[in-house]
Amino acid sequence: MVKKLFITLANLSGICGIVFCGVSGVARAAGSYYLFGYENMTVFNAGIGMMVLCILIKQEILLWASH
């Protein structure tokens, strides 16, 4: 049950991270410095943080499987 929840959370955070980074990159390439009321770099960093969260959760799931 918890493992399935963690897998879902990891996948959701990874997808959101990719979307945040992609939207931020496209907005910046279009010449906009602000997105959603925040600077593009802030949105980009939030996307990177979500992808790192995804990696850490998936690594924890792999550690559970080895025990």
Protein Blocks (a to p, Z undefined) as FASTA:
>chain_A
ZZmmmmmmmmmmmmmmmmmmmmmmmmmmnopabeghiafklmmmmmmmmmmmmmmmmmmm
mmmmmZZ
